[in-house]
Amino acid sequence: MTKVLVLHGYSADNAGDGLLVRETLDLIREAVGENADVTLLASRPDTFADLGVRALPTVPSRRGWDRQTRAVLRGIDDFDLVVAVGGGYLRAGTPLETLKTALVHVPQLRAAARATTPTLYLPQSIGPARFGTRRWTQRALSRVDVVMARDDRTIAEIGGPTVERQPDLATAAVAGGRRPGADVDAVPVLSIRKVHGKINPDIYVLAETLRPYDGYIQSTVGGNDDRPAAQTLHPRRTVPRAELMTPGGAPRVVVAVRLHAALMALAAGHYVVHLAYERKGFGAFDDLGIRPWVHSVNSFDPAEVADQARLLLNDAEVRAAYDERISEAAVRISNARQNLVERLRASVV
């Protein structure tokens, strides 16, 4: 039985991060077998209780790190393979981000950097690396066997001998849920979050332009709880996750701030305009071939976004062109995923 350690999990209560953990486990089991013995280190391990893995905490208490977690990291070479969940957790853009990274993620990266076991970091957005952290981050990542970057800015800022460009794991599922030609629900969906504690006032301009619209809440966990932001809007109703993100219903036009809300909506067959707050959004929409439909949440034109949403709602030719772009990109993304499975498999042979 292959023993696999998965690093840098967060919480399944954040749907995007839960998705990335599930995608990671699917890759591992496809590569080394369904009976893989998986240990997952996560900020909220209890939220992954249904995944058939041993989950241990990474957020230190007043007494420090969990004893079992420390023992796992000390014995990292007892595993046959070490895999880091994809995501955007190695950040030092603000003092608070830097502190969280130092307390939760740096010990895991330090262990990965000294491991002799094959170690792969799945597609990441790394950075910003401020406050003197860039050199240490580059040095640590250079000691990891493979570091996959899901955006070009990470390559430019952190790139080194072990860093390579790969699509976000969540893009692999996007093509499967699409039903070209299906009728579109006439009411758009708007999903927002605070970014650095604020909401761009242009969000409210856009909301008034889109009205009537439905709301959607992607995350309800800790500092990533989107409910306070959503409560500042006035949607017709709030769509449950099971309704919006289950393929097979009428396609919707979705304007989403969280990347994985955007990607999950795309995978469910919807048409998405993404208001990105980090580099990862631009990288994913580039990989999917739909770059015109991503904008910076901090500096977008509400009229332009509203026009794009209306065209997706009302123009079948625009939707067909959107679907065609994704269809073409899906072949490249599927090939990249299969290559990743083969690399994981080869790592433990």
C-alpha positions in Angstrom: 0.0 0.0 0.0 1.4 3.4 -1.0 1.7 5.9 1.8 1.0 9.5 0.6 1.2 12.7 2.6 -1.0 15.7 1.4 0.1 19.1 2.6 -1.5 22.5 2.8 -5.2 21.6 3.0 -7.6 24.3 4.3 -11.3 23.6 4.8 -14.1 21.9 2.9 -16.4 24.6 4.2 -14.7 26.8 1.6 -16.1 25.1 -1.5 -13.1 26.0 -3.7 -10.5 24.7 -1.3 -12.6 21.6 -0.7 -12.7 21.0 -4.4 -8.9 21.3 -4.7 -8.5 18.7 -2.0 -10.9 16.3 -3.7 -9.2 16.8 -7.0 -5.8 16.1 -5.4 -7.1 12.9 -3.9 -8.6 11.8 -7.2 -5.2 12.4 -8.9 -3.4 10.4 -6.2 -5.8 7.5 -6.3 -5.8 7.4 -10.1 -2.0 7.4 -10.1 -1.1 5.0 -7.3 -4.4 3.1 -6.6 -7.7 3.4 -4.7 -6.2 1.8 -1.6 -3.6 4.5 -1.1 -3.0 5.3 2.6 -3.4 9.1 2.6 -2.6 11.5 5.5 -4.0 15.0 5.0 -2.7 18.1 6.9 -5.4 20.7 6.9 -6.4 23.9 8.8 -9.8 22.4 9.5 -9.3 18.6 9.3 -12.8 17.8 10.7 -14.4 19.1 7.5 -12.7 16.3 5.5 -14.0 13.5 7.6 -16.0 12.0 4.7 -13.0 11.6 2.4 -11.5 8.4 3.8 -8.2 9.9 4.8 -6.4 10.5 8.1 -6.7 14.3 8.6 -4.5 16.3 11.1 -4.6 20.0 12.1 -2.1 22.6 10.9 -3.3 25.7 12.8 -1.3 25.9 16.0 -3.1 26.3 19.4 -1.7 28.2 22.3 0.3 25.1 23.1 1.8 25.1 19.6 1.4 22.6 16.8 -0.5 19.3 17.2 1.8 16.5 18.5 0.7 14.1 15.8 1.2 16.7 13.0 4.7 17.5 14.2 5.5 13.8 14.2 4.2 13.4 10.7 6.4 16.3 9.4 9.5 15.0 11.3 8.9 11.6 9.7 8.1 12.9 6.2 10.5 10.4 4.6 8.4 7.6 5.9 5.9 8.4 3.1 6.3 7.1 -0.4 5.0 10.4 -2.0 4.4 13.9 -0.7 1.9 16.1 -2.6 0.8 19.6 -1.8 -2.7 20.7 -2.6 -3.0 23.3 -5.3 -4.1 26.8 -4.3 -2.9 30.2 -3.2 -1.7 29.8 0.4 2.0 30.9 0.1 1.3 34.6 0.3 3.0 37.5 2.1 1.2 40.5 0.7 0.1 42.0 4.0 1.4 41.6 7.6 -1.6 39.3 8.5 -1.1 37.1 5.4 2.6 36.8 6.2 1.9 35.8 9.8 -0.7 33.2 8.7 1.7 31.8 6.1 4.6 31.7 8.7 2.5 29.9 11.3 0.5 27.4 9.2 2.3 26.9 5.8 6.0 27.5 6.3 6.5 24.5 8.6 5.0 22.3 5.9 7.1 23.8 3.2 10.2 23.5 5.3 9.5 19.8 5.8 8.8 19.3 2.1 12.1 21.1 1.2 14.2 18.7 3.3 12.4 15.6 2.3 14.1 12.9 0.2 10.7 11.4 -0.6 9.4 12.5 -4.1 7.6 15.8 -3.5 5.3 17.7 -5.9 3.4 20.9 -5.3 0.3 20.9 -7.4 -0.7 24.1 -9.4 0.0 27.1 -7.2 -0.3 30.9 -7.1 2.7 31.9 -5.0 3.1 35.4 -3.8 3.2 38.3 -3.3 6.4 37.6 -1.4 7.0 40.9 0.5 8.7 41.8 3.8 11.9 40.0 2.8 10.2 36.6 2.2 11.0 36.2 -1.5 14.6 34.9 -1.2 13.6 32.3 1.5 10.6 31.2 -0.5 12.6 30.7 -3.7 15.3 28.8 -1.8 12.8 26.5 -0.2 10.9 25.8 -3.4 14.1 25.1 -5.2 14.5 22.1 -3.0 11.1 20.7 -3.8 11.2 18.2 -6.7 8.4 19.9 -8.8 6.5 23.1 -8.1 3.6 23.8 -10.5 2.5 27.4 -11.0 -1.0 28.2 -12.2 -0.3 31.7 -13.4 2.5 33.6 -15.2 3.1 36.1 -12.4 4.2 33.3 -10.1 6.7 32.2 -12.8 8.0 35.7 -13.2 8.3 36.4 -9.4 9.2 33.1 -7.9 10.3 31.0 -10.9 13.4 28.7 -10.4 14.7 25.4 -11.6 11.8 23.4 -10.1 9.0 25.7 -11.1 6.8 25.0 -14.2 3.5 26.4 -15.6 0.5 24.1 -15.3 -3.3 24.7 -15.4 -5.3 25.0 -12.1 -6.6 21.6 -11.1 -10.1 22.8 -11.0 -10.1 23.6 -14.8 -10.0 19.9 -15.7 -13.7 19.5 -14.9 -15.0 22.5 -16.8 -15.7 21.0 -20.2 -17.7 18.1 -18.9 -20.8 19.9 -17.7 -21.4 22.1 -20.7 -24.6 21.7 -22.8 -24.2 24.0 -25.9 -27.5 25.2 -27.2 -29.5 24.8 -23.9 -31.9 27.6 -22.9 -30.4 30.0 -20.4 -32.2 31.2 -17.2 -33.2 34.8 -17.8 -31.9 35.9 -14.3 -28.2 36.3 -13.7 -26.4 35.3 -10.5 -24.0 37.6 -8.6 -21.6 36.1 -6.1 -19.2 38.4 -4.2 -16.7 38.5 -1.3 -14.8 41.2 0.5 -11.2 41.7 -0.7 -8.8 42.9 2.0 -11.9 43.7 4.1 -13.5 45.9 1.5 -16.1 45.7 -1.3 -15.4 47.8 -4.4 -18.3 50.3 -4.7 -18.6 49.4 -8.4 -19.9 46.0 -7.3 -23.1 47.8 -6.2 -23.3 49.8 -9.5 -23.0 46.5 -11.3 -25.7 44.9 -9.1 -28.2 47.7 -9.9 -27.5 47.3 -13.6 -28.0 43.6 -13.5 -31.2 43.7 -11.4 -33.1 41.4 -11.0 -30.4 38.9 -10.0 -29.9 36.0 -7.7 -27.2 35.7 -5.1 -24.8 32.8 -4.3 -22.5 32.3 -1.3 -19.3 30.2 -2.0 -17.6 30.1 1.4 -18.8 30.3 5.0 -15.6 29.6 6.9 -13.6 31.8 9.3 -12.0 34.8 7.6 -13.3 33.6 4.3 -17.0 33.9 5.3 -18.8 35.5 2.3 -22.1 36.0 4.1 -21.5 39.5 5.5 -20.6 40.7 2.0 -23.6 39.0 0.4 -25.9 40.6 3.0 -25.0 44.0 1.5 -26.7 43.0 -1.7 -30.4 42.7 -2.5 -30.9 39.6 -4.7 -34.2 38.1 -5.7 -33.1 35.1 -3.7 -29.9 33.2 -2.7 -29.3 30.1 -4.8 -28.2 27.0 -2.7 -24.9 25.5 -3.7 -26.5 22.1 -4.6 -28.8 23.9 -7.0 -26.3 26.1 -8.8 -23.3 23.7 -8.8 -25.0 20.5 -9.9 -24.8 19.9 -13.7 -28.0 19.3 -15.6 -30.1 22.4 -14.7 -30.8 25.4 -16.9 -27.5 27.2 -17.6 -27.1 30.5 -15.7 -25.0 33.6 -16.4 -22.9 34.0 -13.3 -20.7 37.0 -12.2 -18.4 35.7 -9.5 -15.5 37.2 -7.5 -14.1 33.9 -6.1 -12.2 31.9 -8.7 -13.4 28.6 -7.6 -17.0 29.8 -7.6 -16.3 30.7 -11.2 -14.7 27.4 -12.1 -17.3 25.3 -10.3 -20.1 27.3 -12.1 -18.3 26.7 -15.4 -18.0 22.9 -14.6 -21.8 22.9 -13.9 -22.4 24.3 -17.4 -22.9 28.0 -16.6 -21.5 31.1 -18.4 -19.2 33.1 -16.1 -17.8 36.6 -15.9 -15.1 36.5 -13.3 -14.0 39.6 -11.2 -10.6 38.4 -10.1 -8.9 39.6 -7.0 -5.7 37.6 -7.5 -3.4 36.6 -10.3 -4.9 33.0 -10.2 -8.1 34.2 -11.9 -6.4 35.5 -14.9 -4.2 32.4 -15.2 -7.2 30.1 -15.1 -9.3 32.0 -17.6 -6.3 32.2 -19.9 -5.9 28.4 -19.7 -9.6 28.0 -20.5 -9.4 30.3 -23.5 -12.0 32.8 -22.1 -9.7 35.6 -21.1 -12.1 38.4 -22.3 -14.5 37.5 -19.5 -12.1 38.1 -16.6 -11.6 41.5 -15.0 -9.9 42.9 -11.9 -12.4 43.3 -9.1 -10.5 46.4 -8.0 -10.7 48.3 -11.3 -13.4 46.9 -13.6 -15.9 48.8 -15.7 -19.4 48.0 -14.4 -21.0 48.8 -17.8 -18.6 46.5 -19.7 -19.3 43.6 -17.3 -23.0 44.2 -17.4 -22.9 44.2 -21.2 -21.0 40.9 -21.3 -23.5 39.4 -18.9 -26.4 40.6 -21.1 -24.8 39.2 -24.3 -24.4 35.8 -22.6 -28.0 36.0 -21.5 -29.5 37.0 -24.8 -27.1 36.1 -27.7 -26.9 32.4 -28.6 -23.9 33.1 -30.9 -21.9 34.7 -28.1 -22.6 31.6 -25.9 -21.6 29.3 -28.8 -18.3 31.1 -29.2 -17.7 30.9 -25.4 -18.4 27.1 -25.5 -16.1 26.7 -28.5 -13.2 28.4 -26.7 -13.7 26.1 -23.7 -14.0 23.0 -25.9 -10.6 23.8 -27.6 -8.9 24.5 -24.3 -10.3 21.3 -22.7 -8.1 19.1 -24.9 -5.0 20.8 -23.7 -6.1 20.7 -20.1 -7.1 17.0 -20.2 -3.7 16.2 -21.7 -1.9 18.1 -18.9 -3.9 16.3 -16.3 -3.1 12.9 -17.7 0.5 13.8 -17.8 0.3 14.8 -14.2 -1.2 11.4 -13.3 1.6 9.7 -15.1 4.3 11.8 -13.3 2.8 11.0 -9.9 2.7 7.3 -10.8 6.3 7.3 -11.9 7.4 9.0 -8.7 6.5 6.0 -6.6 7.7 3.2 -9.0 
